[in-house]
Amino acid sequence: MPQNDPRSPDDSELSRRLDSLGAGLRQADPRLGQPAKTDDGAPKMSGIGQAMRLSTEFIAGIVVGAGFGWALDRGLGTRPWGMILFLLLGTCAGFFNVARAAGLLKSRTGDKSGAK
């Protein structure tokens, strides 16, 4: 054992055995320690990551629709019809974005959102 190694002989033996076990596991399963990937090679998202993405997709559609309707109402003086119309359109767009991102709808653009 080296002189400046602060571990006791029991610790160094345990460390050696742990390293040996890790090497054996990596040899038995080369995927060990690598991030999980989908069929197309993209990394899989965790549950919370996917939930955050889907909620962001939905909220973004609503906010963009409402913002566009508000701006249209201010510019044309059609208050509140532009806001109502584009809020509904934004909600529909949000639903479609969530379905596309969740893989329930086929994407036409070929993006890597998980749609099959």
FIVEX-165011 format. One record per atom (N, C-alpha, C): z, x, y; residue in three letters. Coordinates in steps of 0.2 Angstrom, whole numbers, plus 2048, in hexadecimal, padded with zeros to 3 digits. Each point is the difference from the previous one (the first is absolute). Layout:
N
ZXYALA ...
END
This chain:
116
8008047FAMET 8007FC806MET 800804806MET 7FC7FF805PRO 800804806PRO 806800804PRO 802805804GLN 806801803GLN 8017FB806GLN 7FB7FE803ASN 8017FB806ASN 7FF7F97FEASN 7FF7FF7FAASP 8007F97FDASP 8077FD800ASP 8017FB804PRO 8077FD801PRO 8017FB7FAPRO 7FC7FE7FCARG 8017FC7FAARG 8048037FBARG 8047FC7FCSER 8038037FBSER 7FB8017FASER 8028037FBPRO 7FC8017FAPRO 7FE7F97FDPRO 8047FB800ASP 7FF7F97FEASP 7FB7FD804ASP 800801807ASP 7FB7FD804ASP 7F98037FFASP 8008067FFSER 7F98037FFSER 7FD7FE7FASER 8048007FAGLU 7FE7FD7FAGLU 7FD7F9801GLU 8047FC803LEU 7FE7F9801LEU 7FA800804LEU 7FF804805SER 7FA800804SER 7FA8027FCSER 8018057FCARG 7FA8027FCARG 7FE7FB7FBARG 8057FC7FDARG 7FE7FB7FBARG 7FD7FA804ARG 8027FF806LEU 7FD7FB804LEU 7F8801802LEU 7FF807802ASP 7FA802801ASP 7FB8007FAASP 8038017FASER 7FC8007FASER 7FE7F97FESER 8057FB801LEU 7FF7F97FFLEU 7FA7FE805LEU 801801806GLY 7FB7FE805GLY 7F98037FEGLY 7FF8067FEALA 7FA8037FEALA 7FD7FC7FAALA 8047FF7FBGLY 7FE7FC7FAGLY 7FE7F9802GLY 8037FD804LEU 7FE7F9802LEU 7F9800804LEU 7FF805804ARG 7FA801804ARG 7FA8017FBARG 8028047FBGLN 7FB8027FBGLN 7FE7FA7FCGLN 8057FB7FEALA 7FF7FB7FCALA 7FC7FA804ALA 8027FF806ASP 7FD7FB805ASP 7FE804806ASP 7F9802801PRO 7FE803806PRO 8007FC806PRO 8017F97FFARG 8007FC806ARG 807800803ARG 8058037FDLEU 8077FF802LEU 801804807LEU 8037FC805GLY 801803806GLY 7FA7FF805GLY 7FB7FD7FEGLN 7FA7FE804GLN 8017F9803GLN 7FE7FE806PRO 8007F9802PRO 7FB7FC7FCPRO 8037FA7FFALA 7FC7FB7FCALA 7FA7FE804ALA 7FA7FF7FDLYS 7FA7FE803LYS 7FD7FA7FDLYS 7FC7FD804THR 7FC7FA7FDTHR 7FA8027FCTHR 7FC7FB7FEASP 7FA8027FCASP 7FB804804ASP 7FF7FF806ASP 7FB803804ASP 803807803ASP 8068027FEGLY 803806803GLY 804800806GLY 8017FA803ALA 8047FF806ALA 8078007FEALA 805803804PRO 8078007FEPRO 8027F8800PRO 8057FF7FBLYS 8037F9800LYS 8057FF806LYS 8007FB803MET 8057FE805MET 8077FE7FCMET 805801803SER 8077FE7FESER 8007F8802SER 8057FD7FDGLY 8007F8802GLY 8017FF807GLY 805804803ILE 8017FF807ILE 7FA802804ILE 7FD8057FEGLY 7FA802804GLY 7FA7FB800GLY 7FF7FD7FAGLN 7FB7FB800GLN 8037F9804GLN 8067FF7FFALA 8037FA804ALA 7FF801808ALA 801806802MET 7FF802807MET 7F97FF802MET 7FB8037FCARG 7F97FF801ARG 7FE7F9801ARG 8027FC7FBLEU 7FE7F9800LEU 8027FC806LEU 807801801SER 8027FD806SER 7FD802807SER 7FF806800THR 7FC803806THR 7F97FD801THR 7FD8007FAGLU 7F97FD800GLU 8007F8803GLU 8057FD7FEPHE 8017F9801PHE 8027FF808PHE 805804802ILE 8027FF807ILE 7FB802805ILE 7FC8067FEALA 7FB802804ALA 7FA7FB801ALA 7FE7FC7FBGLY 7FB7FB801GLY 8037FB805GLY 8067FE7FFILE 8037FA805ILE 800803807ILE 803806801VAL 800803807VAL 7FA801803VAL 7FB8027FCVAL 7F9801803VAL 7FD7FA802VAL 8017FB7FCGLY 7FD7F9801GLY 8037FD806GLY 807800801ALA 8047FD805ALA 7FE804807ALA 7FF8077FFGLY 7FF803806GLY 7F97FF803GLY 7FB7FF7FCPHE 7F97FF802PHE 8007F9802PHE 8047FB7FDGLY 8007F9803GLY 803800807GLY 805803801TRP 804800806TRP 7FB803806TRP 7FD8067FEALA 7FB803805ALA 7FB7FB802ALA 7FD7FD7FBLEU 7FB7FB801LEU 8027FA804LEU 8067FE7FFASP 8037FA804ASP 801803807ASP 802806801ARG 801802807ARG 7FA801804ARG 7FB8027FCGLY 7F9802803GLY 7FC7F9802GLY 8017FB7FBLEU 7FC7FA801LEU 8037FA802LEU 807801800GLY 8047FA803GLY 8007FB7FBGLY 8008017FATHR 8007FB7FATHR 8067FF7FDTHR 806802803ARG 8067FF7FDARG 8027FA7FDARG 8027FF7FBPRO 8038047FAPRO 7FB8007FAPRO 7F97FE801TRP 7FC7FF7FBTRP 7FE8077FDTRP 7FE805804GLY 7FE8067FDGLY 8068037FCGLY 806800802MET 8068037FDMET 8007FC7F9MET 8007FA800ILE 8017FC7FAILE 7FA8027FBILE 7FA800802LEU 7FA8017FCLEU 8018077FDLEU 801805804PHE 8008077FEPHE 8068027FCPHE 8067FC801LEU 8068017FCLEU 7FF7FE7F9LEU 7FC7FA7FFLEU 7FE7FE7FALEU 7FB8057FCLEU 7FB802804LEU 7FC8057FDLEU 8038067FELEU 805803805GLY 8038067FEGLY 8057FF7FAGLY 8037FA7FFTHR 8047FF7FATHR 7FB8007FATHR 7FA7FD800CYS 7FC8007FACYS 7FE8077FFCYS 7FE804805ALA 7FE8077FFALA 8068047FDALA 8067FE802GLY 8068047FDGLY 8007FE7F9GLY 7FF7FA7FEPHE 8017FE7F9PHE 7FA8047FCPHE 7FA800803PHE 7FB8047FCPHE 801807800PHE 803803805ASN 802807800ASN 8058027FAASN 8057FB800VAL 8058017FBVAL 7FD7FF7F9VAL 7FC7FB7FFALA 7FD7FF7F9ALA 7FB8067FEALA 7FD803805ARG 7FB8067FFARG 8058067FFARG 805801803ALA 8048067FFALA 8048007FAALA 8027FA7FEALA 8037FF7F9ALA 7FC8007FAALA 7F9800802GLY 7FB8017FAGLY 7FE7F97FDGLY 8027FB804LEU 7FE7F97FDLEU 7F97FE802LEU 7FD803805LEU 7F97FF802LEU 7FC807800LEU 7FA7FF7FELYS 7FC806800LYS 7FE802807LYS 800807801SER 7FE802807SER 7F9802800SER 7FC7FE805ARG 7F9801801ARG 7FF807803ARG 805803803THR 7FF806804THR 8018067FCTHR 8038007FAGLY 8018057FBGLY 806804802GLY 8057FE804ASP 806803802ASP 8048027FAASP 805804801LYS 8058027FBLYS 8067FC801LYS 8007F9801SER 8067FC801SER 8037FE7FASER 7FD8017FAGLY 8037FE7FAGLY 7FC7FA7FDGLY 7FB7FD804ALA 7FC7FA7FDALA 7FC8037FAALA 7FF7FC7FCLYS 7FC8017FALYS 7F97FD800LYS 
END
